[in-house]
Amino acid sequence: MKKMIKINIVAVLMGFLALVGCSDFEEINIDPKAASVEQVQIEYIINTSITGAQQNPHVAERAFILYWKIAARQWRGNGSLATGGYSDGWSNDYYNSLSDWLKASYLAVNIADEKLEQGTDLPYTGNLKQVARIWRVYLLSEFADTFGPMPLDGYSGVNPNFSDLKSVYYFMLQELKEAAGEINLSDDAKVPEDLSKYDKAYGFDLLKWKKYANSMRMRLAMRLSEVDAQKAKTEFEEAVSGDIMLADDEVFKVKEEGGWSDLTAVMSREWNSQPLSATLNNLYIGLGGVMSADVLEDDLHASIKPANYMGVKYEDHLTSMTNDPSTGFWYDGLHEKMDPRAYKSFIVPGDFDNPNFSFYPSWTNDARTVKRNLVDDEGNVVVEIDATYTWNAAPLGDWGDKASRNKVATYTGTNPRLSQKFRQENDGRIFFAPWETYFLIAEASVRGWSVPISGKEAYEKGIESSFKYWEVEEHLGSYLASEEYNRVGTSVSWEHTTEPTSPVTMDYIDGYTQTPGTVEFNYPKNYLYKNGTVSNDLLTKIITQKYIAQNPWLPLEAWSDHRRLGLPFFENPAVDKPLINLPTLNASNFMTSQVSFFPQRIKYPSALENSNPEGYQQAVGFLGGDDAVLTPLWWAQKE
């Protein structure tokens, strides 16, 4: 962008050298003590920024797991951000690391500019600059969507000024437009093949970078859909008319490794079993009408229950003070029908022969322990439960005395837990995938914007892309045609927009007396979207599918969609006891939905206020509210 404030290159370069150390630069035959603008290799700086942003286990544990994945309900992370809390230490660790990655991206752009101005550039220097600009936008968006207002003129060793989010978004969109447009795809401007190792995402495949830029521009344009609709439409339509990410081999991802480094798998820490969330569970159950018997191994089939079975009721041990439609019942088996991706994402308790079963934490026997008790107030056993081949997801929140009496609901070995394939060295952490491009096109179509294919085609291609990733393509045809509702009243078929009818009579068993009975099941009302009157329109379908597809790699994006639209349905935390960090959620309104029931952002770390009080006050002023977890961002729903 032509008006971008010039960075003090000498100051940033010195800071960067201190960050990466001597040995790194010696690898590319540069003496860091004597490094000048002419000597510094831009591709190495880009590599440093992309590699760092994979988040080493210390940072990933805080930002990716305890902030983004909890806020997005990709696992049942009780407490902390899910119920309005935060940690200043976690925020500070992530903020500092993100600032370092941004420093490197800014430096790469400015070094490229210096080389071009001085005439010391190489034929591909301009293209390296565009790659750095595109990557810088991603990092800026990560900052903006996590914290809010941010500096655009910082990262040079001096206290920066902060910009409001509208200015930040306008800047990012313009940068992506210019960078994509200025990439030179001619053979003469290609980055040499021997430098490809310095781009862990695309190996400096410039066409893929261009497609990534345009698809990311679509993502950021759509973020403005509810607050700046005309700008969103204009930017989106321009971006979608160019080269965009649509093919499986165009995924922006970086291969993860074992051990402890910036490239260590972001979900690798064993302490957290990452159990299935109630949000995902309610979306999965029944969606697509695929029979569990057609997905699961034969030895699990005997545990499959009828579709109209609600489970075992334990009213003294399970919370009822939440709008989770499945609450109050323990499911003592497997559901008859389930989105086939569910069993690939989360592994059934007791399925020890499954190659993706996670035995974390390895220093305990918790993952192998499937028998646990419900007890009374004195600790006496009321019921022993065997969770082998069962499927449950406990609502988060404060269950009061019921929590202490229930040794089953939140225990590691009794819950479906994240597949081991994501917890170790793997094919790559995904930052953007074709399914997102397709779902963005589908949403744009519903909004009446100009798009290259129909909304239905884009929607179904998005699902197909996700099914290919999960290797469940054999179920795609029947899934796309299904008119069966999940637990929140949404179906798959594009043409099927009939709203579900409540109540539905379901069978259950009283867990204390073993007496069978019936219960009236009611689909929940999502008051964050169209005041709870709609649960099966086209936009709900699109965002439901997008949300499922983004699990587990893109929690920040899933959280952003919920903040923007109130979709998909997120159940309220239980309030058997009040939640001090969610003061507006209480025993009188937990069946409704309000923005103030859900985290909206991360507070700035206290170190910012101490080190740059003027900038901090600017940032808070642009927030339009307190520096608090519950203050909505500019582009998000406000009530």
HELIX and SHEET records of a PDB file:
HELIX    1   1 ILE A    9  VAL A   20  1                                  12    
HELIX    2   2 CYS A   22  GLU A   26  1                                   5    
HELIX    3   3 ILE A   42  GLY A   52  1                                  11    
HELIX    4   4 PRO A   57  ALA A   60  1                                   4    
HELIX    5   5 GLU A   61  LYS A   69  3                                   9    
HELIX    6   6 ILE A   70  ALA A   71  1                                   2    
HELIX    7   7 SER A   80  THR A   83  5                                   4    
HELIX    8   8 ASP A   88  GLN A  118  1                                  31    
HELIX    9   9 THR A  125  THR A  146  1                                  22    
HELIX   10  10 LEU A  165  GLU A  182  1                                  18    
HELIX   11  11 ASP A  187  ALA A  189  5                                   3    
HELIX   12  12 GLU A  193  TYR A  198  5                                   6    
HELIX   13  13 LEU A  206  ARG A  223  1                                  18    
HELIX   14  14 ALA A  229  VAL A  240  1                                  12    
HELIX   15  15 ASP A  248  GLU A  250  5                                   3    
HELIX   16  16 ALA A  278  TYR A  284  1                                   7    
HELIX   17  17 SER A  292  ASP A  294  5                                   3    
HELIX   18  18 ASP A  298  SER A  303  5                                   6    
HELIX   19  19 ALA A  342  SER A  345  1                                   4    
HELIX   20  20 ASP A  366  ARG A  368  5                                   3    
HELIX   21  21 ASP A  401  ARG A  405  1                                   5    
HELIX   22  22 THR A  412  THR A  414  5                                   3    
HELIX   23  23 GLN A  420  PHE A  422  5                                   3    
HELIX   24  24 PRO A  434  VAL A  446  1                                  13    
HELIX   25  25 GLY A  455  TRP A  470  1                                  16    
HELIX   26  26 GLU A  473  HIS A  475  5                                   3    
HELIX   27  27 LEU A  476  ALA A  481  1                                   6    
HELIX   28  28 LYS A  530  GLY A  532  5                                   3    
HELIX   29  29 LEU A  538  GLN A  550  1                                  13    
HELIX   30  30 PRO A  555  LEU A  565  1                                  11    
HELIX   31  31 VAL A  595  PHE A  597  5                                   3    
HELIX   32  32 SER A  606  SER A  611  1                                   6    
HELIX   33  33 PRO A  613  LEU A  623  1                                  11    
SHEET    1   A 2 MET A 150  PRO A 151  0                                        
SHEET    2   A 2 PHE A 162  SER A 163 -1                                        
SHEET    1   B 2 PHE A 252  VAL A 254  0                                        
SHEET    2   B 2 ARG A 429  PHE A 432 -1                                        
SHEET    1   C 4 PHE A 329  TRP A 330  0                                        
SHEET    2   C 4 TYR A 309  LYS A 313 -1                                        
SHEET    3   C 4 VAL A 504  ASP A 510  1                                        
SHEET    4   C 4 PRO A 516  PHE A 521 -1                                        
SHEET    1   D 2 PHE A 346  ILE A 347  0                                        
SHEET    2   D 2 ARG A 417  LEU A 418 -1                                        
SHEET    1   E 2 LYS A 371  VAL A 375  0                                        
SHEET    2   E 2 VAL A 381  ASP A 386 -1                                        
SHEET    1   F 2 GLY A 397  ASP A 398  0                                        
SHEET    2   F 2 ALA A 574  VAL A 575  1                                        
END                                                                             
